[in-house]
Amino acid sequence: MNSIEERIKELKQEKNAVILAHYYQCPEIQQIADYVGDSYYLSKIVKEAGQELIIFCGVRFMAESAKILSPHKKVLLPVADAGCPMADMADTNKIKELKKQYPDAAAVCYINTSVEVKALCDICVTSSNAFDIIRKLPERKIIFLPDRNLSAYIADKCPEKEFIIYPGYCIVHNKIMPEHITELKIKHPNAPVAAHPECRKEVLALADFVGSTAEILSYAKSSDSPELIVVTEEGIRHALEHQSPKKKFYFPYPQMICANMKKTTIENVLWALEDEAAEIHIEEGLRISALNCLKEMHRLGN
């Protein structure tokens, strides 16, 4: 263990802190984290963790969700400008217009949204629970935002619902085209394809399994195949190889790397613990408006 890791461990104990990291973070960040997971898992940990200081190694909407759920805790985002382009595509004025246009529709937002967007919506979902939650909603019409690819995937699984699809997308998943997958299949014909539902419909059509980051990990672990084609952000490789060291994992080219997720370094984590800067602040009225959105997710998503 190097001196930075040792100092982080000491400060965690001194300050009663917990480090959370998303699967897309760099391997060294995942290694020092107390909990590593996808958005839904980490949102549950935030509620359950006893520590009062949370170091959230991810992007802004994740840290905001932590603060919404635990306002009494200090939540730090080690890199203040680690954002999410897809979350930025959700425009509050456009959402208000859609709600006026479809007053009888449920406004459902992906967890990859800002606190301002969550405050306007009825319920939040993640890629792992979107289908289960949406089919439980009494409303037939669903305004789903901002990911058009995830929305289209869920819409196909819920033909009884009418989806009003917002035109946002993940810049990492959306850039993968069907030919990127077919090229890999030619090289590795026996490798099943596991893809994230943020990918294009044409890409998902080539997949043997479609699921969230955590679900892809579970699928890879249970698969009898010694190799797997994985179509999601490459940060998941660390967890894949840790749980299945004898298996081989192939990712499409162009590389699926989220630049914002990779901004956080181990030095950033140390500085966050030392200075307790880059704290997430949310105006209380706005937080309360957004809270119901996340509470409903946890109520229906369990």
C-alpha positions in Angstrom: 0.0 0.0 0.0 1.5 3.4 -1.0 1.5 6.5 1.2 -1.5 8.0 -0.5 -3.6 4.9 0.1 -2.4 4.8 3.7 -3.3 8.4 4.3 -6.7 7.9 2.8 -7.3 5.0 5.1 -6.3 7.0 8.1 -8.5 10.0 7.2 -11.5 7.7 6.6 -11.2 6.5 10.2 -10.5 9.9 11.6 -13.4 11.6 9.9 -15.9 8.7 9.9 -16.0 8.8 6.1 -17.1 6.2 3.5 -15.9 6.1 -0.1 -18.4 5.1 -2.8 -17.3 4.4 -6.4 -19.1 3.5 -9.6 -18.0 0.6 -11.7 -16.8 3.0 -14.4 -14.2 4.6 -12.2 -10.5 3.9 -12.7 -9.3 0.6 -11.1 -7.2 2.4 -8.4 -10.4 4.3 -7.3 -12.4 1.1 -7.1 -9.6 -0.5 -5.1 -9.7 2.1 -2.3 -13.5 2.4 -2.2 -15.6 0.9 0.5 -18.4 0.1 -1.9 -18.4 -0.3 -5.6 -21.5 -0.6 -7.7 -24.0 0.8 -10.2 -26.2 3.8 -9.6 -29.0 1.9 -7.9 -26.8 0.0 -5.5 -24.9 3.1 -4.5 -28.1 5.0 -3.9 -29.2 2.3 -1.5 -25.8 2.4 0.3 -26.1 6.1 0.8 -29.3 5.6 2.7 -27.9 2.7 4.8 -24.4 3.9 5.5 -23.7 5.0 9.1 -20.9 7.4 8.1 -21.6 11.2 8.1 -19.0 12.0 5.4 -19.5 10.6 1.9 -16.9 10.7 -0.8 -18.7 10.0 -4.0 -16.4 8.9 -6.8 -18.7 9.2 -9.8 -20.4 12.1 -11.6 -22.5 15.0 -10.3 -25.9 13.5 -10.6 -24.8 10.6 -8.4 -23.5 12.9 -5.6 -26.6 15.0 -5.9 -28.8 11.9 -5.4 -26.8 11.0 -2.3 -27.4 14.5 -0.9 -31.1 14.4 -1.7 -31.4 11.1 0.2 -29.2 12.1 3.1 -29.4 15.8 3.6 -27.8 15.6 7.1 -24.6 14.1 5.7 -21.7 15.9 4.0 -21.4 14.7 0.4 -18.2 15.4 -1.5 -17.6 15.0 -5.2 -13.8 14.9 -5.5 -13.9 16.4 -9.0 -16.4 19.2 -9.1 -16.8 19.3 -12.9 -17.3 15.6 -13.3 -20.6 15.7 -15.1 -22.8 13.6 -17.4 -23.5 14.8 -21.0 -26.7 12.8 -21.1 -28.0 14.4 -17.9 -27.2 17.8 -19.4 -29.5 17.0 -22.3 -32.6 17.0 -20.1 -33.9 20.6 -20.4 -36.3 21.6 -17.6 -38.3 23.9 -19.9 -38.8 21.1 -22.4 -39.9 18.8 -19.6 -42.5 21.3 -18.4 -43.8 21.6 -21.9 -44.1 17.8 -22.2 -46.0 17.6 -18.9 -48.4 20.3 -20.1 -48.9 18.4 -23.4 -49.4 15.1 -21.7 -51.1 15.9 -18.4 -52.2 12.3 -17.9 -48.7 10.8 -18.3 -46.3 9.8 -15.6 -43.0 11.7 -15.8 -40.3 9.1 -15.4 -36.6 10.2 -15.3 -33.5 8.1 -15.5 -31.3 8.5 -12.4 -28.8 10.1 -14.8 -30.5 13.5 -14.4 -29.9 16.6 -12.4 -31.7 17.5 -9.1 -33.7 20.1 -11.0 -35.0 17.5 -13.4 -35.8 15.0 -10.6 -37.9 17.8 -8.9 -40.1 17.9 -12.0 -40.7 14.1 -12.3 -42.9 11.6 -10.6 -40.4 8.8 -10.2 -36.8 7.9 -10.9 -35.5 4.7 -12.4 -32.2 3.0 -13.2 -31.4 0.6 -16.0 -31.8 -2.3 -13.6 -35.3 -1.5 -12.3 -36.9 0.6 -15.1 -39.0 -2.2 -16.5 -40.3 -3.5 -13.2 -41.1 0.0 -12.0 -42.8 1.3 -15.2 -45.0 -1.8 -15.5 -46.3 -1.1 -11.9 -47.3 2.5 -12.7 -51.0 3.0 -13.1 -50.6 5.6 -15.9 -50.7 4.2 -19.5 -48.7 7.1 -20.9 -45.1 7.5 -19.9 -42.8 10.5 -20.5 -39.4 8.9 -20.3 -36.2 11.0 -20.2 -33.5 11.6 -21.1 -32.2 8.4 -22.7 -34.0 7.5 -25.9 -32.2 4.2 -26.2 -33.2 2.9 -22.8 -36.7 4.3 -23.3 -37.1 2.4 -26.6 -35.8 -0.8 -25.0 -38.3 -0.6 -22.1 -41.1 0.5 -24.5 -40.6 -2.8 -26.5 -41.0 -4.7 -23.2 -44.0 -2.8 -22.1 -46.3 -2.8 -25.2 -49.3 -1.9 -23.0 -47.7 1.5 -22.3 -47.5 4.5 -24.6 -44.0 6.1 -24.4 -43.3 9.7 -25.1 -39.5 9.5 -25.7 -37.1 12.3 -25.0 -34.2 12.6 -27.5 -31.2 12.3 -25.2 -28.5 9.6 -25.2 -25.3 8.5 -23.6 -22.4 9.6 -25.7 -20.4 6.5 -24.8 -23.0 3.9 -25.5 -24.6 5.6 -28.4 -21.5 5.7 -30.5 -21.3 1.9 -30.8 -22.7 0.7 -34.1 -23.8 -2.8 -35.2 -20.7 -3.3 -37.3 -18.5 -2.9 -34.2 -20.2 -5.9 -32.7 -20.2 -8.0 -35.8 -16.5 -7.4 -36.2 -15.9 -8.7 -32.7 -18.2 -11.7 -33.4 -16.2 -12.6 -36.4 -13.0 -12.7 -34.3 -14.7 -14.4 -31.3 -17.6 -16.4 -32.7 -18.2 -18.4 -29.5 -18.3 -15.4 -27.2 -21.8 -14.3 -26.1 -22.6 -10.5 -26.3 -23.7 -8.7 -23.1 -24.9 -5.1 -23.8 -26.1 -2.2 -21.7 -29.6 -0.9 -22.7 -28.2 2.6 -23.3 -26.9 1.2 -26.6 -28.8 1.6 -29.9 -31.6 -0.7 -30.7 -29.7 -2.2 -33.6 -26.8 -3.1 -31.2 -29.1 -4.6 -28.6 -30.6 -6.8 -31.3 -27.2 -8.5 -31.6 -26.8 -9.1 -27.9 -27.4 -12.4 -26.1 -28.0 -10.5 -22.9 -29.1 -7.0 -22.2 -28.8 -5.5 -18.7 -27.4 -2.9 -16.3 -23.8 -2.8 -15.3 -24.5 -4.9 -12.2 -26.6 -7.3 -14.3 -23.8 -7.7 -16.9 -21.4 -8.6 -14.1 -23.8 -11.2 -12.8 -24.4 -12.6 -16.3 -20.6 -12.8 -16.9 -20.1 -14.7 -13.6 -22.8 -17.3 -14.3 -22.0 -17.8 -17.9 -20.4 -21.1 -18.9 -18.5 -19.4 -21.7 -14.8 -18.7 -21.1 -15.1 -15.4 -23.1 -17.5 -12.6 -23.4 -18.1 -9.5 -25.6 -19.0 -6.7 -23.3 -20.7 -3.6 -24.6 -20.6 -0.9 -21.9 -18.0 1.5 -20.4 -14.7 -0.2 -20.0 -14.3 0.6 -16.3 -16.3 -2.6 -15.7 -13.4 -4.7 -16.8 -11.8 -4.3 -13.4 -14.7 -5.9 -11.7 -15.2 -8.5 -14.4 -11.6 -9.7 -14.2 -11.7 -9.7 -10.4 -14.7 -11.9 -10.2 -13.8 -14.2 -13.2 -10.0 -14.1 -13.6 -9.9 -17.1 -15.9 -12.3 -15.6 -18.5 -11.5 -13.2 -21.3 -13.5 -10.1 -22.0 -13.6 -8.1 -25.3 -14.8 -4.6 -25.7 -15.7 -2.9 -29.0 -13.7 -0.3 -30.8 -13.9 2.7 -30.6 -13.1 2.5 -26.9 -16.1 2.9 -24.6 -14.6 5.3 -22.1 -16.5 8.0 -20.2 -14.1 10.9 -19.8 -16.0 12.3 -16.9 -15.9 9.1 -14.9 -12.2 8.9 -15.5 -11.5 12.4 -14.2 -11.3 11.3 -10.5 -7.8 10.3 -9.4 -6.6 8.9 -6.1 -5.0 12.3 -5.4 -8.5 13.9 -5.8 -9.9 11.5 -3.2 -7.1 12.4 -0.8 -7.6 16.1 -1.3 -11.4 15.7 -0.8 -10.8 14.0 2.5 -8.2 16.5 3.6 -10.0 19.7 2.7 -13.6 18.5 2.6 -14.1 20.9 -0.4 -16.3 20.4 -3.4 -19.3 19.7 -1.2 -22.7 19.2 -2.8 -25.2 21.8 -1.7 -28.9 21.7 -2.6 -31.5 24.3 -1.7 -33.9 22.6 0.7 -37.1 23.4 -1.2 -35.5 21.9 -4.4 -34.2 18.9 -2.5 -37.6 18.1 -1.0 -39.2 18.4 -4.5 -36.7 15.9 -5.9 -36.8 13.6 -2.9 -40.2 12.0 -3.7 -38.8 11.0 -7.1 -36.1 8.9 -5.5 -38.2 7.6 -2.6 -40.8 6.3 -5.1 -37.9 4.5 -6.9 -36.9 2.7 -3.8 -40.5 1.9 -2.8 -41.4 0.4 -6.2 -37.9 -0.9 -7.1 -37.5 -3.2 -4.2 
